[in-house]
């Protein structure tokens, strides 16, 4: 799903999510606790192409490092509020046969 530009935000492909701070004692919203977060909606797909300069003898080592980096990104999050589930990404190499060393 490729999201269309959103005229209500500063950036294309984003949405605004409203959140509120809850007073745990009263069980109600805190005064002034309303805030908004601009984020990329879950399920958005972005395509990109990565090109690297490979020097003699570095091809296999560079490919292994790239694979480790992608695995680390897929296991963690980017940006803020990762403990709330924000920033989770999944990078997939769609055509491994296109990787040439």
N, C-alpha and C positions, 0 to 999 in steps of 0.2 A: 504494500500500500504506500504510494507516494503521496504525501499530504500536499494540498494546495496552499498557496499563500494565504495568510490570515490577515485581514485588514485591521483587526483590532489589536495587533501587537506591533512591536518595533521591528521584528525580524520575520522573514517568511518562514514557513514550516514550524511555527510555534503555536502554543496555546497558553492561555492564562488560567491557572488553577487558584482558587481562593481557599485559604486555610484560616483557622481561628484558634486562638489559645484558650484552653479550657481551665477554669479555676477548679481544681480537684476537690476542694472543700465544699464549694457551693454547687458544683456539678453544672455550672453554666459558663457561658462565654465570658471571658474577661473583657472589661472595658478597654477599648483600643487594641484588642488582640487580633483584629482582622488584618490579614496581609494577603498579598498575591504573589505567585511564583510564575514566572514565564519559563516554559519548558517545551521540549520537543515531545509530542505525544508518543506513547508506547506503540510499538509496531511500525514506526516510521522506518523506511528503507532508504538508504543513501548509497549510491554507487560511487566508487572511486578507483583510480588507477595509481599504482605505486611503481615508480621506476627507480632503480638503483644502479649506480656505477659499480661494476664488479671488476676488480683488478685480478691479474693472474694469480691463481692459487687461493683466492678468497671466496670463491663461489659457494662451496658447500658450507663453510663456516658462517658466511653471511646468511644463507638460507636457514640454517639452524637457529641463528640468533633472531631472525625475523619470526620464525615459528614460535620460539619461546616468548617473544614480546606479544604476539597475538594471543597466546594462551594466557599470559598474565592479564592482559586487558579484558579478556572474556571472563576471568575469574574474579575481577574486582569491579570498580565503578569509576567513572570520571566525573569531575565536578563536585558540587556540594550535596549534602543530604543523602549520601549513599546508604546510611543506615535506615533511611525511610523508604528505600527502594528506588531512589532517583539515580540516574547515571549508569544504569546497567546497559551494557552493550554486548553485541555478538558480532564478531568479525568473521566472515566466511570467505574462503577462497573458492569462488564459484567454478573456476576452470583450472584445476591443478596442472593440466597438460600445457597451459600457457606459460608456466614457470620455466624459464630457460636460464641456464647458467653458462 
